[in-house]
């Protein structure tokens, strides 16, 4: 399943890497594209959207 999330607190490429690592911790095969300029995270994963959101929150970011 592919979905797009807005993460307003993502401000740099290091934030994007942290978010990517958090998502891959719950689904190692996930394809993640984090774009700090637009605050968008696109995820192709087998995990549920709620699990992905929780992983991002647990990493210290807010999901809009």
N, C-alpha and C positions, 0 to 999 in steps of 0.2 A: 504494500500500500504506500502510495506517495501522498504527502501532504506538506503544506507550507505553514510555518508559524512565524509570528512577529515577536521578536525578543528585544524590547525597547532598551534594555540595559546592556546590550552587546555593543561595545564601543570600539573594539580593535580586533586585529587578526588573532591575537592571543586569546581573546574572549571566544572567538569562533572555534579555535582549537580546543579550548576547554569544553565547550558545548559538544563538539564532535566527539571527544573522548568520553563524555558522560553518556551520550547516546550509544556509542559503540560498546560501552560497558554492559548495556542491557541487550544489545543485538550486534555482535561483532561483524555481521555481514551488512550492516546498514550503510547506505550511501548518503552522506551528509554534505550539503553545500551551505556554508554559513557566510553571509554577506554583511559585514558590519556597516557598510555605508547605507544600506537600505533596511537594516535590522531584520532581514528575512533569513529564515533557516528552512531549507527544503530537505525533506527526509524521505528516503525510500527504504522502508523497513517492514519486518514481519511483526514488530512490536505494536501494541495499541497506541493510539494517539495520547491517551491518558498516561501511559507508562513513559512515553517520550517527554511529555510535559513535566512529569514528576522528576525525571532525570535531570532536566534543565533547571528546574527549581532547586533540586538538591545540590546542583553545581553552583548555586548562588545567583541565578538570574531569574528575571520575572518574564513570564509569558503573557502577552496581551490576548 
